[in-house]
């Protein structure tokens, strides 16, 4: 019996920071800005960092460092990077017996271009992360108090199977779905959302999924919606609302901040049952992560606390 089983992605991340990466306004870009550098040139990189990433491994490390017994289900290639990711999880106290290893592709890989503001552009090769196989999930061994569902590579059948297993076995569900899960749309996700004890998304993801509708119509439990530097809004099943901003902290690079908040929130909620403390610890975890390169270097250990944001309750 585990405290929590995490299901999600595993990648190798390479961070490159250069003063030659320039952000410019660009009306044709979906974000309103583009990262620009001259084509055909050779540019000097001032900073490089190599670390594991992916929502599954990032969340699992938070739970491991917070002292929970955690297991991870993800997919890696039968290659050097895949083996190193599994070894790292073991060093972090995360059980990896349920990891899937395939030899027909490479472990997922990302190159992250970081500009001086800490914003970044991610070049992502999904690799083996696309090949989650529901038939290889040992459901008979998945016994836990909680299940944390992150990005599943868009595999709807896997999402359904995991939620069904959790409901049948009285496992509480927290979900921070990836873009490919959200792309299935509200009609397909409605039967799953009604079983979520905690649903985590950012403002853009929530708008994409729910449009102008109230998420509380579909999610039975706690709903956490983050809005970048503007902070987070959380509502509970009794329609009480909690709001918190983001403490001032130096931002080196933002990769993994969302994973750190989500897993930090769930960690503290499991421990104390307090939404206010969960927001505070999730925010502290995310605020620590953005001060260092990589999604894991700044993840807090048990007993560590960064700045506590003020939480307003309505």
Secondary structure, 3 states (H helix, E strand, C coil): CEEEEEECCCEEEEEEECCCCEEEECCCCCCCEEEECCCCCCCCCCEEEEEEECHHHHHHHHHHHCCCCEEEECEEECCHHHHHHHHHHHHCCEECCCCEEECCCCCEEEEEEECCCCCEEEEEECHHHHHCCHHHCCHHHCCEEEEEECCCCCCHHHHHHHHHHHHHCCCEEEECCCHHHHCCCHHHHHHHHCCCCEEEEEHHHHHHHHCCCCHHHCCCCEEEEECHHHCEEEECCCCCEEEECCCCCCCCCCCCHHHHHHHHHHHHHHHHCCHHHHHHHHHHHHHHHCCCCCCCCCCCCCCCCCCCCCEEEC
